């Protein structure tokens, strides 16, 4: 699926389209700084029924949110330098006990997902718009 974001309200249409397509509990978010990964997550969690305030997990590395369907964990692995640091935060336990795990900057961990099913969203900030691909 391909989308273009021209204004912040366009995220709602993307979330409305993607939610029925979610089949896996791991969701990788890729994009450069400021591309809109956390903004997308805010719209997604609101649509999933969360009343929690959604913020970037840049410093906390993982944020936990409640939804009627279960826990959603939102990771930001940007500052982690190697796979050992990812395991040190207990990512496997989060993955095993979640309705959904959203992982920003997943590249340091992506090889470990071999054999698992997950969704990937790429967000490209072109300066004037955001080009989105979802698989």
FIBAKE-290947 format. One line per 10 residues: their letters; for each residue y, z, x of N, C-alpha, C. Coordinates in Angstrom, 3 decimals. Layout:
BEGIN
A) Y/Z/X/Y/Z/X/Y/Z/X ~ ...;
//
This chain:
BEGIN
XXXXXXXXXX) -1.174/0.000/0.842/0.000/0.000/0.000/1.238/0.000/0.888 ~ 2.242/-0.732/0.473/3.497/-0.840/1.205/4.654/-0.469/0.272 ~ 5.629/0.252/0.823/6.791/0.667/0.054/8.039/0.552/0.927 ~ 9.194/0.471/0.262/10.478/0.529/0.959/11.318/1.610/0.295 ~ 11.909/2.463/1.123/12.793/3.533/0.654/14.229/3.128/0.979 ~ 15.064/3.028/-0.044/16.480/2.727/0.172/17.369/3.928/-0.132 ~ 16.862/4.830/-0.972/17.607/6.051/-1.305/16.598/7.172/-1.524 ~ 17.042/8.400/-1.400/16.130/9.545/-1.421/15.304/9.602/-2.708 ~ 15.860/9.173/-3.820/15.138/9.217/-5.087/13.905/8.309/-5.084 ~ 13.870/7.315/-4.189/12.720/6.405/-4.113/11.440/7.132/-3.714;
XXXXXXXXXX) 11.573/8.294/-3.046/10.376/9.050/-2.667/9.557/9.435/-3.889 ~ 10.227/9.712/-5.014/9.512/10.122/-6.221/8.563/9.037/-6.696 ~ 9.008/7.794/-6.678/8.147/6.683/-7.098/6.933/6.555/-6.179 ~ 7.137/6.758/-4.887/6.025/6.683/-3.939/5.021/7.799/-4.219 ~ 5.509/9.007/-4.402/4.622/10.143/-4.706/3.859/9.882/-6.002 ~ 4.551/9.383/-7.020/3.894/9.095/-8.299/2.785/8.055/-8.134 ~ 2.972/7.115/-7.234/1.975/6.069/-6.990/0.821/6.583/-6.139 ~ 1.121/7.434/-5.162/0.109/7.881/-4.205/-0.815/8.965/-4.774 ~ -0.298/9.887/-5.544/-1.118/11.016/-6.013/-2.413/10.561/-6.695 ~ -2.394/9.577/-7.572/-3.669/9.157/-8.167/-4.643/8.543/-7.149;
XXXXXXXXXX) -4.138/8.138/-5.996/-4.967/7.520/-4.964/-5.564/8.534/-3.988 ~ -5.120/9.792/-4.045/-5.602/10.798/-3.094/-7.076/11.114/-3.366 ~ -7.902/10.811/-2.400/-9.331/11.054/-2.506/-9.832/12.008/-1.428 ~ -9.018/12.252/-0.417/-9.419/13.081/0.719/-8.423/14.222/0.882 ~ -8.870/15.321/1.464/-7.989/16.490/1.567/-7.206/16.553/2.881 ~ -7.302/15.512/3.697/-6.517/15.441/4.936/-5.562/14.268/4.811 ~ -4.284/14.542/5.110/-3.234/13.543/4.957/-2.411/13.528/6.239 ~ -2.502/12.455/7.003/-1.758/12.321/8.253/-0.431/11.630/7.988 ~ 0.651/12.226/8.489/1.991/11.654/8.354/2.498/11.258/9.729 ~ 2.786/9.983/9.895/3.272/9.476/11.172/4.642/8.856/10.980;
XXXXXXXXXX) 5.494/9.055/11.951/6.833/8.471/11.903/7.701/9.118/12.954 ~ 8.752/8.425/13.333/9.645/8.964/14.350/10.450/10.147/13.798 ~ 11.176/10.817/14.673/12.010/11.943/14.243/12.989/11.484/13.172 ~ 13.091/12.262/12.117/14.025/11.946/11.049/13.578/10.838/10.116 ~ 12.325/10.432/10.197/11.840/9.328/9.363/11.698/9.722/7.897 ~ 11.449/11.008/7.633/11.306/11.457/6.249/9.971/12.107/5.938 ~ 9.250/12.540/6.972/7.935/13.148/6.755/8.035/14.416/5.910 ~ 8.963/15.279/6.242/9.117/16.523/5.480/9.716/16.245/4.100 ~ 10.600/15.279/3.997/11.157/14.918/2.694/10.054/14.430/1.769 ~ 9.175/13.587/2.290/8.029/13.143/1.496/7.206/14.344/1.044;
XXXXXXXXXX) 6.945/15.281/1.952/6.142/16.459/1.633/6.810/17.294/0.542 ~ 8.124/17.411/0.569/8.838/18.144/-0.475/8.598/17.515/-1.846 ~ 8.720/16.204/-1.931/8.489/15.508/-3.202/7.028/15.643/-3.636 ~ 6.107/15.514/-2.689/4.679/15.600/-3.002/4.319/16.974/-3.559 ~ 4.768/18.030/-2.885/4.418/19.378/-3.330/5.036/19.709/-4.681 ~ 6.238/19.244/-4.912/6.848/19.475/-6.227/6.012/18.805/-7.309 ~ 5.570/17.583/-7.052/4.755/16.853/-8.028/3.395/17.531/-8.225 ~ 2.879/18.174/-7.182/1.607/18.897/-7.288/1.761/20.249/-7.986 ~ 2.995/20.597/-8.347/3.227/21.811/-9.108/3.603/23.032/-8.293 ~ 3.892/22.842/-7.013/4.291/23.983/-6.189/5.723/24.387/-6.521;
XXXXXXXXXX) 5.933/25.684/-6.595/7.285/26.208/-6.796/7.848/26.774/-5.495 ~ 7.086/26.625/-4.404/7.514/27.130/-3.104/8.611/26.242/-2.520 ~ 9.456/26.870/-1.703/10.466/26.103/-0.973/9.787/25.446/0.222 ~ 9.875/24.139/0.311/9.203/23.377/1.356/10.177/23.112/2.491 ~ 9.749/23.475/3.706/10.574/23.230/4.889/9.691/22.696/6.012 ~ 10.338/22.198/7.033/9.606/21.644/8.172/8.904/22.762/8.935 ~ 7.642/22.558/9.292/6.917/23.555/10.089/7.084/23.354/11.596 ~ 8.205/22.779/12.016/8.417/22.477/13.438/8.218/23.697/14.320 ~ 8.759/24.838/13.925/8.670/26.027/14.780/7.493/26.922/14.425 ~ 7.128/26.944/13.156/5.999/27.783/12.748/4.663/27.078/12.972;
XXXXXXXXXX) 4.670/25.789/13.148/3.528/24.889/13.336/2.768/24.658/12.038 ~ 2.618/25.677/11.197/1.959/25.471/9.904/2.663/26.295/8.831 ~ 2.906/25.655/7.693/3.433/26.335/6.514/2.381/26.273/5.423 ~ 2.322/27.310/4.627/1.349/27.404/3.539/2.082/27.357/2.206 ~ 1.555/26.549/1.281/2.147/26.421/-0.043/1.070/26.588/-1.104 ~ 1.476/27.109/-2.239/0.571/27.282/-3.371/0.811/26.182/-4.393 ~ -0.281/25.645/-4.918/-0.214/24.703/-6.029/-1.272/25.127/-7.040 ~ -1.165/24.659/-8.265/-2.195/24.990/-9.257/-3.606/24.536/-8.840 ~ -3.691/23.537/-7.966/-4.997/23.037/-7.525/-5.522/23.751/-6.286 ~ -4.690/24.558/-5.634/-5.116/25.278/-4.441/-4.076/25.234/-3.339;
XXXXXXXXXX) -4.455/25.782/-2.200/-3.545/25.886/-1.051/-3.307/24.524/-0.404 ~ -2.062/24.306/-0.007/-1.688/23.140/0.782/-1.124/23.672/2.091 ~ -1.656/23.161/3.193/-1.173/23.531/4.521/-0.454/22.336/5.114 ~ 0.738/22.596/5.629/1.613/21.553/6.170/1.810/21.841/7.656 ~ 1.250/20.987/8.488/1.285/21.163/9.942/2.318/20.249/10.582 ~ 2.869/20.707/11.690/3.681/19.873/12.571/3.137/20.101/13.977 ~ 2.411/19.121/14.502/1.760/19.266/15.810/2.603/18.708/16.948 ~ 3.861/18.404/16.686/4.744/17.773/17.675/4.811/18.538/18.996 ~ 4.907/19.851/18.928/5.088/20.662/20.142/3.775/21.009/20.841 ~ 2.636/20.683/20.231/1.354/21.010/20.854/1.005/19.946/21.888;
XXXXXXXXXX) 0.611/20.400/23.059/0.432/19.489/24.184/-0.991/18.975/24.360 ~ -1.972/19.685/23.808/-3.357/19.257/23.997/-4.222/19.789/22.857 ~ -5.445/19.328/22.825/-6.352/19.670/21.734/-6.687/21.159/21.705 ~ -6.697/21.802/22.872/-6.991/23.238/22.899/-5.939/24.022/22.121 ~ -4.684/23.622/22.225/-3.632/24.307/21.468/-3.818/24.107/19.962 ~ -4.313/22.944/19.572/-4.574/22.691/18.150/-5.674/23.627/17.657 ~ -6.733/23.758/18.441/-7.817/24.664/18.034/-7.364/26.124/18.069 ~ -6.446/26.465/18.967/-5.941/27.836/19.046/-5.224/28.267/17.768 ~ -4.629/27.327/17.035/-3.950/27.707/15.787/-4.942/27.831/14.628 ~ -6.215/27.509/14.879/-7.240/27.656/13.854/-7.274/26.529/12.842;
XXXXXXXXXX) -6.972/25.328/13.287/-6.866/24.207/12.343/-8.143/23.986/11.541 ~ -9.288/24.216/12.134/-10.546/23.986/11.409/-10.665/24.893/10.188 ~ -10.242/26.136/10.338/-10.297/27.069/9.210/-9.364/26.620/8.091 ~ -8.175/26.154/8.459/-7.258/25.630/7.448/-7.882/24.433/6.728 ~ -8.469/23.519/7.495/-9.066/22.333/6.898/-10.198/22.693/5.940 ~ -10.951/23.719/6.294/-12.089/24.132/5.473/-11.687/24.875/4.203 ~ -10.459/25.382/4.158/-10.046/26.250/3.051/-8.802/25.747/2.336 ~ -8.698/24.436/2.186/-7.482/23.895/1.594/-7.794/22.916/0.477 ~ -6.845/22.768/-0.399/-6.864/21.659/-1.341/-6.386/20.409/-0.614 ~ -5.349/20.597/0.246/-4.775/19.485/0.987/-4.181/19.992/2.289;
XXXXXXXXXX) -4.402/19.251/3.376/-3.757/19.519/4.660/-2.918/18.304/5.028 ~ -1.627/18.521/5.163/-0.689/17.473/5.553/-0.362/17.712/7.023 ~ -0.599/16.717/7.858/-0.433/16.891/9.304/0.601/15.896/9.821 ~ 1.780/16.417/10.205/2.786/15.602/10.870/2.474/15.552/12.362 ~ 2.782/14.440/12.989/2.531/14.235/14.419/1.055/14.525/14.750 ~ 0.118/13.835/14.083/-1.303/14.153/14.233/-1.969/13.584/15.488 ~ -1.254/12.826/16.287/-1.871/12.082/17.392/-2.680/12.963/18.343 ~ -2.234/14.182/18.616/-2.945/15.071/19.539/-4.306/15.496/18.978 ~ -4.484/15.377/17.672/-5.704/15.840/17.004/-6.533/14.701/16.402 ~ -5.985/13.541/16.327/-6.580/12.448/15.558/-7.996/12.082/16.001;
XXXXXXXXXX) -8.273/12.089/17.278/-9.621/11.755/17.748/-10.668/12.720/17.203 ~ -10.281/13.971/16.980/-11.203/14.983/16.462/-11.585/14.721/15.012 ~ -10.855/13.866/14.345/-11.123/13.552/12.946/-12.149/12.434/12.790 ~ -12.653/11.938/13.913/-13.635/10.847/13.863/-14.799/11.236/12.941 ~ -15.104/10.355/12.021/-16.187/10.606/11.082/-15.731/11.262/9.785 ~ -14.538/11.827/9.765/-13.990/12.429/8.543/-13.148/11.396/7.804 ~ -13.019/11.586/6.523/-12.183/10.693/5.726/-10.827/11.340/5.527 ~ -9.786/10.532/5.666/-8.427/11.027/5.505/-7.501/9.879/5.131 ~ -6.322/10.244/4.668/-5.279/9.273/4.352/-4.271/9.264/5.492 ~ -3.624/8.127/5.686/-2.573/8.012/6.688/-1.357/7.354/6.054;
XXXXXXXXXX) -0.191/7.960/6.309/1.070/7.344/5.908/1.904/7.145/7.162 ~ 2.363/5.925/7.352/3.281/5.599/8.449/4.655/5.362/7.856 ~ 5.666/6.009/8.439/7.036/5.860/7.968/7.862/5.314/9.129 ~ 8.458/4.157/8.923/9.295/3.540/9.943/10.740/3.562/9.462 ~ 11.588/4.264/10.200/13.009/4.327/9.889/13.678/3.121/10.544 ~ 14.162/2.189/9.725/14.796/0.986/10.265/16.299/1.163/10.439 ~ 16.821/2.312/10.043/18.261/2.544/10.094/18.893/2.360/8.726 ~ 18.499/1.309/8.027/19.024/1.048/6.689/18.049/1.484/5.608 ~ 16.764/1.509/5.939/15.748/1.889/4.958/14.565/2.510/5.685 ~ 13.574/2.888/4.911/12.304/3.378/5.458/11.218/2.426/4.978;
XXXXX) 10.404/1.963/5.887/9.266/1.118/5.534/8.026/2.008/5.590 ~ 7.284/2.058/4.493/6.155/2.974/4.342/4.868/2.177/4.183 ~ 3.835/2.605/4.896/2.490/2.092/4.622/1.596/3.283/4.360 ~ 0.710/3.127/3.391/-0.209/4.199/3.001/-1.618/3.619/2.922 ~ -2.558/4.332/3.537/-3.959/3.904/3.439/-4.838/5.113/3.237;
//
